[in-house]
Amino acid sequence: MGGLTLWRYRRRFMVDGVQATVTARSRTVGLESQLELDGRIAASDFTPAVGPDAVRNHHLSATLPDGSAIEVEAGYVSSVNIGIAVHHDGRLIHESHPGRTIAYPEKYRETMAAYANGTMGSALSQDFGGGPSGASSSGALDMSAFKRNRIPLAVDIALGLLFFVVAKLTDLTTAAFVGAALGVALLAAQKITKVDLLGGLALFGIGLLLLSAVLALVFQSDEAVKYRSSIVGVVSAALFFIDGLAGGNRLAARLMAYLPYRDIDAARLGIGMGVFGAVLAALNLLVALYASTDVWLFYSTFADFPVSMVLILLVFRYSQGKVLPDTYPRYRHAHAERPGQP
C-alpha cells in the first residue's frame, strides 16, 4: 500500500461464533481498512487521502461459514476516530460507537473533495500548481517564491538533520546548544555575505533557538529538552496568534513574503499559524510524555512532517478564505501586491 502509517484503529466483534476484526490504517496516501474473520482477511477497502473518493465510507462484505452475509460500514465518527457498523443478513448487530453517525467530518468534506484523488503530497502539488480544481490561477500564485527561498529551505532541512545526528551521537542538551550556536553563526554570516540564509523570519527563528538553548541549560536533562519543543512551540504560536489578532502586520506579513500565494489574508495567516503551532506543541508533549526518547527523537525529526503537511494545508486554505471565510477575522482579499521582502 505504501505511505507512512499515522494511526491504526482496531474494532473487534463477534458474529455467530466467528471472531471478526476490522483494522483501519490512516496513512499519508489514504485510509485502508481490512476485515478479518477468525484471522483470515475476508475483505478490504481503500480511499485516497484527498479527492472525491476520500470522503466516502468503507464497505467490507464477506460470507460467514454458514453461508450468511455480513457487511461492515467503516469510516470517521469524528476528526480523529474511526467507527464501524455491522449488518448481518441486513440486520444491524453491532456498532462500535452507538448513536454516532459514520461519515467524513462535514467541516472538511468540501475542502478534501475539491482536490483530485491522491495523497496529501499531491494535494500540496495541486495547490502550488493552480488550486484543487487544477485550473490555472497565476494571479494567485507567485512560483518565484520557491526560487527565492531555496537556500533557506535547504538550511532548515540541514539543521534538522544535524540536530538528529548530534542527538543520537551525544544527547539532546548538546544538540540544543549546537543548534543555537549554528543559528547565531548563520545569522552573522548572513549579515556579512548579504546572502539570505535563514529567510525573512531569521531573528524570530534565532530567538526561538536561543530560548531552546536556555531551557536546555536551566533544565539539564534529556527529559527537559524533550519538552522544550512544546514550550518553544507555545511561545511561537502565541506570538503568531497575537500578531494575527492585531492584523498580521509583523510576523504574518514577513511569512507571506516567502509563500507562493498572492491571495492570503495576513490576519488569518497569523491566527492559523498560531493554532498550527499550538497543535504541534500539544502533539509533541503527548509523545514526550508517553514515548521513549528514541521514539520522540524520530517523531520530532521525521514523523511530525506528514501531520504538519495536513495542518499547513488547512492553514493556507483558511488564510485564503477557502475555509470558514465569514468567521472572525472575516477574509479580506486585499493583497494585490505582496509584502516586500524584509
N, C-alpha and C positions, 0 to 999 in steps of 0.2 A: 504493500500500500504506500509506503514511504511517508515522509514528513515526520516532524517531531511530535510525539505524544504530549499534549499539555495536561490532560486529565483522563482518568479511567473511571467508569461507573459500572458497578455490577448490581444487577437486580435478579434475585432468585425467587422461584415459586415452585409449587408442586401442582401437577395436574394428572389425575388418575394414577397416582403412584409413581409418576415419572418426575425425576428431579430436573428442573429446567433453569437455565441461567441466561440472561441477556447481558452481554458485555458491550458497552458503548465506549469508544475511544475518541476523544476530541483531539484532532491533530491539526497541524498548521495547514494541511491540504484539505481538510474537511472532517466530517463526522462519520465514523464507521461503527456499525453495530452487528453483532453476531448472536444467534440463538443456538444454544446447546441443549440437547436432550440426552440426559444420562452421559454427559461428557462428550457427545458426538455433535459436531457442527451440523445443524439442520437447515439453517437459512442465514443470509447476511444481506446487508443493505449499506449504501454509501451515498452521502450527499456532499458536494463540494463546500469549501469554506465560505464562498460568496457566490452570488448569482441567483437566478430564479429558482433553481433546484435546491439551493441551500436552505430555503425556508419551509420545505415540506417535511412532514413526519416520516419516520421509517416504518415499513410494514414487513414483518417477518412471518411467513406462513410455513407450516410444517404439518406432517401427518403423524399421529401417535401410533404405537404398535397395534392398538385395537382398530385402527382404520379411521378414527375420528380426526377432525381437523382443528388445529388451533391457529389463531392469528394474533400476533403481538404488535401493537402500535407503540412506537418509541419516539420520544422527542423531548424538547425542552419544556419544563414546567416552571422555570424561572430563567434568569440570565445565566445562572451558573449551575443548574441542576437538570438532570435527565430523569424522566419518569416513564413508566410503561403501563399499558392496559392490555389485559389478556382476555381473548374471547375463545371459548371452546364450543364448537358447533354453533357459532353465532350468539352464544350466551356469555355475558361478562362474568368472569370468575375471579379476577384479581386486578387490583390497582395498587401500584407502588405508592402513589400519593392520592388517596381517596379525596374526591371533590375538586381536585386540581385539573385544569384544562391542559392537555398536551398540545402545545402549539409554540411555534417560534415566537419569541418576545415581540409584541406588537410594535414597540418603540424602535426596534432595529429592522423590522421586516422590510419596510420600504427602502431603507438605505442599502441593505445587502442584496435585495432583489434587483436593484438598479444596475448592478455590475453584470458582466458576462460571467458564466460559470468558471470557477477557477480557485486558486489558492489565495491566501492573504497577500502573498508576494505579487501575484498577478493583479490584485486589486490596486496595490500601490502603483504598479506599472500603468494600469488603466487611468488612474488619477493623473499621473505625470504625463500620460500620452493624450490627454484631452478629455478626461472625465469618464464616468462609468458608462455612458451611452456610447462611447467610442468616437463621438463626433469631435471634430477639431474645435478647440477653443483657444486659439493662440492669443486672443485678447486677454484671457485669464491666466495664461502661463508665461513664465519667463525662464526657459530652459537654460539660459546662460548662467543662472544662479548655481547650477551644478559645476560648471567650469570654473566659476569664481571660487568655489568652496572646496575644490578637490584636495587642496593641501590641508586645510583644517580638518576635513573628514579623515584623511589618511593619518594625521597626527592623533586624532581622537582614537582611532582603531589601534594604532601602535601603542598608545598609552594604556589602553585597556588590556591588551595582550601582555605588555610589560608588567603591569600590576599582577596579573595571573601568574606569570613565571616567577617573579620575585617572591610572591606569597607562598608558592609551592616550594621554592628553594630555601626560604628563610622563615618568615612569619608575617602575619597581617600588619603588625605595627610597622615593621621595616618597610613593607610595601607602601603603606600610607605616607611615610616620610619621603621615600623615593619619588612617589607620585607628586607630592607637593614641591619637592626640590626641582624636579624636572619641569613642572609647570612654571615656576618662577624663572628658571633658566630660559625656557622658551619665550616667556614674555619679554625678558631682557633682549634675547636675540631678535625678537620681532621689532623692538624699538630701534635696535642698531641697524638691522638689514632692511627695515621698512617692508618686509615680506609678511603677508598676513598668514601667520602660522596657527592661530588659535581662534579665529573668527571674531565676529563683532561683539560677542559676549566674553571676551578674553578676561577682563578684570573680574567679571562676575564669576567665571569659572575658576580663576586663580583664588579668589576669595573662598570659594567652597572647598578647594583643595587644601588651603591653609587651615580652614576650620576643621577639616577632616584630620589633618596632622596634629592640631592642638588637642582634639579629642583623643587621638591615639597616645599623645604624650601624657595627658592627665589621667587617662584610664588605660594603663599599660597592660593590656591582656588581649588575647585573640578574641575573646568573647565580646569585649567592649568595642573592638574595631568592627566586628560584625554588625553591631547596632549603629555604628556611625553613619552607615549609608541611609538608614531610616531618619536619623537626626538631621543630616545634611539635606536629605530629600524633603523633609518637612519645612526646613528653613527656605529652601529654593521654591517649594510650592507656595509658601506663604507670601514670598516676595512677588512671585508672578501673579498670584491671585489679587494681592493688593494693587499691583500695577494695573491689572485688568479692570478692577473696580474704579480706578482713577482715570480710565480711558485708554490704557495701554500705550502711553506716550514714551515710556522708557524701555524696560526690558522687552516687552512685546514688539515695539517698533524696531528695536535692534534685531530681534529674531526674524522679523518679517523680511529684512534685507537679505536674509540667507535662505529664503524659501522661494520655490518657483511660482507660487501663486500670486496673482495680482488682485484678487477679489476678497482678500482676507480683512476681517474687521479686527483691528488691533485689540480692542477691549475684550472681545470674545476670545481671541487667541490667548490673552493673558489669563483669563479665567479658566479656559480649557487646559492650559499648561499647568495651572495651579492644581486643578483636580487630578490631572495626569500624574504630577509629581507626588501628590498625596497617596494615590492608589499604589504606585510603585513602592513608596516608602512603607506602606502597610504590608504589602506582599513580602518585601524584604524582611520586615520584622517577624512575620509568621515563619519564614524559612529559617531565620536566625534563631528563633526560639525553639523550634521543634525539629530541626535537622542538624546533622553533624557539620563541622567546619568545612570538610571537603565538599559536602553537598551544597552548602551555602556558597562556597567559592565558585563551584561550577555554575550554580544558578546565577550569581551576580555577574559573572563574566559572559556566559553564553545563553542560558535558558530563559533569562528575562527578555531577550530580544524579541521572540515572537509575541510575547504579551505586550511589550512596548509598541510593536508594529500595529497590533489591533487597536490599541488605545490611541495612538497618534493619528491613525486614520480617522477615528471618530472626532478627535480634537480638530483636525483640519476641516472636516465636514461641518462641524459646529461653528467654527470661525468663519466659514464661507456662507453661513446661513442655510445650509442644506439640511441641518438637523435643528429642531426647536428654534426656528427663525424669529418667533414672536415672543420668546421668553426674554427676561432681563439678562443682559442688555440687548435690546432689540437689534437685529442685524442691520447694519448700515453699509450699503455698497457705495462707499465714498472714497475709494482709493484708485483713482485714475492713474496716479503716479505713485510709484513705490517709494518708501522712505529711502533717503540716500544712505550709502554705506558709511558707517561711522569711521 
